[in-house]
């Protein structure tokens, strides 16, 4: 069993299921549920259920949301290290339509207080991990600190540059061995770091050579995995670091699924990819991506974010038999 440290956010999710996503000024009927979420926690749950020994570094409020995070982490065998913040635990309002599409509003709360000092105090845990996985719902300086500690210890560093409007820097990208943007995040990175423009809806239909060229400009030293929803995944490697793959770039189709809720599917992919990389870095990278693709597909067949994450045995039963 490999080990992963996830650094990031925990939110209490407030979820409304409705026929269509609400338009500006509209009042529509829907059903309500609440569950645990936050990109960091979702990815930690996915990594743990996908087979990795997982620690989660986060910031929580002294409130029922913080207590929920602790109890759920314990139930999934996740080692939780939390900074006790002065703000309430983070929250998210999520609307999911009948097609499984979603719109999300996040209130950072305690997540905004995750500090560099707190990350540094957990150097031993980070240095002992096979993989470090981080996102950008926490302060960027703290994520940079975590990636730097992991890089110094020669762990594989994975950055999920989400959400798309989060600030990124050359220093942040330089510390990532691989990045995993979706179409919107990829378009934002291209605009911010290359100066070109590509529409999110055009990413999936762009030809492979053009996408590969953009990826090489964006992260010359590392691999880029662009998740494309129902259009699958695009992978780009440096020519001299193919991670066991036969080609520097390729597409992988999405796995078939009866999607009911895509909330957390990207987090499922990231957590599963981290777990697979931690388990056996000698595998061809395409095999890690295939596993993450399958894991994410299965997660869409269940409602919710963290609760939708499948267990390794379920993925194997579905896709390997």
N, C-alpha and C positions, 0 to 999 in steps of 0.2 A: 504494500500500500504506500503510495506516495503522499507527500504532505503539501498542503497549500495554505498560505495566509492571504486572506481577503481583507483589504482595507477600504472602508467606505461607509455608506449610509444605512440607517434603519428608519423606516417610516411606518406609521399606522395607516393603512390604506382604507379609504372610504369609497366604496365601489357602487355605482349605479348601473344596472343593466337596462337598456332602453332600445326601442326599435331602431331609432336613428340617433346619431350624435346631435346634441342640442346646438341650434344655431343661435347667433347673437340675438338677445331679446326674447327667445322662445322659452316657454314653460311646457315641459312634456312629462308624461308619466313614465315611471320606471320602478324597478325593484332594487332594494338596498341591501348591502352586506358589508361587513368590515373584516379585514384580515391583515396579516403582517406583510410588509413589503420594504421598499427601498432597494436601489440597485445593489448596494453592497450586501445586504442581508439575503436578497434573492440569490445572488451569485454564490454566497457562502453555503446556503442550503443546497443549491444545485451541486456544488463541488463535493459537499459531504455525502449527499445521496448518490452521487455518481462514483463514489468509492474513495475519495481522498480524505486523509486525516486533516481536518480543517480548523483553523483559528480565524476569528473575526475580530478586527479592531475597529471600534466605532465610538460615537459619543451619544449618550442617552440622557434624557431628563429624569428627574426624581419624581416619577409619576407612573400611572398605570401602563402607559406605553413602554416605558423602560422596563417595568416588571414583566410585561409581555415578551419583550425581546429576550430577556434572560431565561424565561421559562421555555420558550420555543427553541432557543439555541441548545439548552440542556437536553430537551427532548430529542433533538437530532444529533446529539453527540458533538456539537460544535463548541470549541473552546472560545468563550466570549471574553474579551478584554475591553471594557468600556470606560471612557472618560465620563465622569458625572458632571453634566453641563448645568449651567444656570438657566437655560431655556428649556421649554417643553420638548419632549421627544418629537422628531419630525413627523409630518403628516403628508398625505397625498389624496387628492380627490380625483377619482378615475371614472370615466364614462365609457361603457362598452356597448357597441351596437349589435344588432342581430347577426351581422356578418363577422363578428369577432374583432372588429377594429376598435381602437380606443383613442381617447384624448385624456391628458393627465395634467393636473396642476399640483405642484409640490411646494409645501411650506418647509423650509430647511430646518428651522428650529435648532435643536441641539447639534445636528450634523454640522452646522457652521462653526462649531467650537472645537472640532477635532484639531489638535494642535501638533506642531512639529515636536515639541517637548514630549508629548504623550507617545508619539510614534517612536522617538528616539529611546524612550524608556523600555520599548519592546523590541530592541535590537536583537536580542537573543532568539526570540521567536521567529523574527523575519529572517535572520541569517541561517536558521536551521531548516527553512522550508525549501522544497524543490521548486516551487512556483509561487510568485507573488502576483496577485490580481488586484487591480484598482480601477476605480471609475472616477467621475468628476462631480459627484454630488457633495463632496467634502472640499475644504480649502486646498487649493492647488499646491501651496507650499508644503503642506503635510503629505500630499501624494508624492511630490518630488522627493521628499525625505525618505518615504517608504521605498520608492523605486531605487533610490540611491543606495540604501542599505542592502537591498536585495541584490542589486547589481554587484556591489562590492563582495558579496558572499557567493557570487556566481550562480544564483538562482535564476530561473527563467522569469523575466519580467513581462507581464501582459497588461496593457493599458486598454481599457474600454473607454474611448473618449466621448462619454455620454454624460449629460445630454448635449445636444448639438450646440446650444448657446453658451456652454461652459467655456471659460477662458483656457487657452492652451498656449504653450510657449515652445521655443526650440529646445530649451533645457528639458522640459517634460518629455517631449518626443525622443530626445537623445537617450533617455534612460530606459526606453521601452524596447525589448527585443522583438515584440510584435504588438500591433494595434488592431483593434476589432471594431471599426465603426460600422454603423448601418448606412443606408444611402444618404439620409439627411446629414448625419455627422460627417460622412466622407465629403459631401459637397461643402460643408462649412469649413472643414480642414483645408480643402483645396483653395477656397477663397481666402482663408486667413494666412496660409503659409506659402502658397505658390503664386497667388494673385490672379489665377485664372477663374473661370466660372463654369460650373456644370450644375444643371438643375437636378435635384434629388430624383425626380421621376425619370431622368435620362441615364442615371448611373447603370441601371440593370440592362438597358438596351445598347449601351455603348460597346464598341468592339473591344475585344480583349487586349489587343496591342495598345490601344489608346489608354485604357484603364491602367494597364501595367505601367505605362510611361508616367502617368500621374502618381501612381503608388511609389515609383522609384524616386520621383522628385520629393515626395512627401516624407518618406522614411528610407533613405538610401541604404542604411545599414541593416534594416530589419524587414520582417515579413508583415504584410498587410492582409487582413482577412476582412472583406467587406460583406456583411450579411445583407441579403436582398429580399428577405421575406419569402413570399411564394416563388420568387425567381431563383432561390437557392443562395449560393455563396460564391464569391470571387476571391481567389488567393493569388498573391504576388510575392515572390521572393527575390532577393538580390541574386544575380547570376552566379555568384561564387558561394552562395549559402542556401542551397535548395532544401535543406532539412530532410533529406532522404527522398524528396520527390524527383520525378523524372523531368519535369518541366518548370521553368521559372514562373509561369502563370497558367491558371486554368479555372474553369467553372465547375461547380458541383451542384447538381439539381437538388431542389428541396425534396424531402421525404414526404410521401403521401400521408395526409392526416385529415381527420374530420374536425376542423378547428371550431371551437366555441368561444375562445377568448385568447387573443394574442398577447395579453398583458404579461410581461415577464419572459416572453420567448427569447428575446435577445440576452437576457440575464441567464436563462437556462443554457443557451449556447455557450456563453462565456464561462460559466461555472463548470460545465461538462468538459469544455476544452482544457481548462486548467487542471481538472482532475485527471484527464487522459494524459496530458503532458507530464504531470507529476508521477503517474504510474509507470511510464516507460518512454523515456525520451529517445530511445533507439528506433521506435517505429517511424515509418514514413509519415510526414506531417499530414498527408492526405487522409491517413487512417484516423488521426486525432480529429480532423475536421469532419470526417464521416460520422464518427461517434457523436460529436457535438451536434451535428445536423439532426441525427436521429433523436437525440435527447430533447432538443428544442421542439421538434415536430410533435413528440408525444406530450410535451407540456401544454401545447395549445388545445389539447382535447379536454382540458379541465379548466374550471373557472379559478380566478385568482392569480396572484403572483407567486410568492413563496409556497403557498399550499399546493400549487399545481406542479411542483417539481417532482418528477418521477424518481423511483429508486432504480439502482443499477439492474436488479433482477428483472424489473418490468421492461426496461429497454432491451435487455438481452432476449427476453421471452418474445417481445414483439418483432424484433428485427433479425434475430439470429435463430431463435427457436431451439 
